[in-house]
Amino acid sequence: MKKIIKNIIEDQDDNNIALTSESNEPLLYKDLKSLVSKIASQLAGNGISNKDRAAIVLPNGPFMASSFLSISSYMSAAPLNPSYKTDEYEFYLKDLNPKIVIVEPNSNNKVVEVAKNLNIPVCEMKIKKDDPSGLFNLFDIESKYQLPEQNDEGLVLHTSGTTSRPKIVPLTNKNIYSSAENISKSLNLSEVDHCLNIMPLFHIHGLIAILAASIKSGASVCTGNGFNALKFLKLAKSEKITWYSGVPTMHQAILLRAEKNLELAKNLNLRFIRSSSASLPPAVFEKLNSVFGCSVIEAYGMTEATHQMTSNPLPPKKQMPGFVGIPAGPEVCIMDEKDKILNQGATGEICIKGDNVTLGYDNNPEANKSSFTNGWFRTGDQGYFDQNGYLKISGRLKEIINKGGEKISPLEVDNILMDHPLIEQAVCFGYEDKMLGEDIAAAIIVKEGKNCSESDVKNYAEEKLAKFKIPKKIFFVNEIPKGATGKLQRNVLAKNFGLNN
């Protein structure tokens, strides 16, 4: 069978539930299959080919889930964060060059105006009030359509680079099919599993580890309207979920509620809890295990790997706090800077190879040259395998800031802040944070003879950047440390300002 996204859905039993939501009737697999075919014929009937890209800007929920599954089954889906600001949408739409932008009915999202200014057609979903969760139409005209091939792009996301320009990561049908299969196998997912999605569906974690992996195994997903720690336990109980996956900050917020409702937490009878996208503190691992009385499975993923690379195994095998598990899909090795594969126990760069790994960045030969070595993709993370073959991430070679699973390019924030009329120079950097793993700070040199306050900087950032990219701490300085070559030493700033040990 072809490894295409449509076949992830086609394999499943018609009468099983695929998606549930907080408001409408469940969506059965037969309805999902019909939707996939209908949306493909509507797109084809309106001159949109299976080689084009469709930007999707929707809030979390059943329509975000069903639109990703149906659109990526025919063409390339480009989900974007619905909280982006005008400048960010302008950048991403110009960079991606989508054929169409899909939004909810009567949308007042900023993307509508930006798309119109760029002459990109905007299509509002057509939704009938009493239809099952996630059913929608796009156009009235339909025609025959051609299915994509395995190596055709099915999903495209940006990853934060250390250059000023985030890199475009195209993921093929084969990448997505393979990753969904890897994850469903490592978690032993089956038709009886039901997951509550709390992850945003413009991120690889939610799209693949939760949605695609569940669908690949014939399981179901409750497509929550976004993460709400106050509602989590009640919704998890009413939906009778068997597992959920989140980032450490979400687990910490859930624990604050669960510790006050121990009986409810235990009575959920979860099969496991999964954590990924940022390092899970061992203390949080232990607390989750104790409060919910189930296994905690920490995994390691990234966009370029279509999410999962390694994962702690399920019982009876051991789950190791502070470790991201064993290879769970691609081949994984540790390599030194001279491209030599190192022995077990040695520390070096974590590299991966496999069907779930992107074939390369879009229009970025320089990044491809530095990121691929003899068929291995260099993750930019540093680590080692212990004597039992479990991977430990010991550091990061790149400067990306990982704020609770949100990856931020410091240079992207630098460039925005340096457009401020009062700022001469701005250098952003990550620092250790107990809740988020890392947060973002900025060292700023003010233009000579000018006055600039912390609120001036933050107010300006709020106009130009999504909320998670706004620096939490601002330091005004006369000089920013540079190395021997004159390069800014971003990596020493947190220590210099007393933020890291």
Buried (B, 14 or more C-beta within 10 A) or exposed (E): EEBBBBBBBBEBEEEBBBBBBBEBBBBBBBBBBBBBBBBBBBBBBBEBEBEBBBBBBBBBBBBBBBBBBBBBBBBBBBBBBBBBBBBBBBBBBEBBEBBBBBBBEEBEBBBBBBBEEBEBBBBBBEBEEEBBBBBBBBBEEBEEBEBBBBEBBBBBBBBBBBEEBBBBBBBBBBBBBBBBBBBBBBBEBEBEBBBBBBBBBBBBBBBBBBBBBBBBBBBBBBBBBBBEBEBBBEBBBEBEBBBBBBBBBBBBBBBEBBEEBEEBBBEBEBBBBBBBBBBBBEEBBEBBBBBBBBBBBBBBBBBBBBBBBBBBBBEEEEBBBEBBBBBBBBEBBBBEEEEEBBEEEEBBBBBBBBBBBBBBBBEBEEBBEEBBBEEBBBBBBBBBBEEEEBBBBEEBBBBBBBBBBBBBBBBBBBBBBBEBEBBEBBBBBBBEBEEBBBBBBBBBBBEEEEEBEBEBBBEBBEEBBBEBBBBEBBBBBEEBBEEEEEEBBBBEBBEBBEBBE
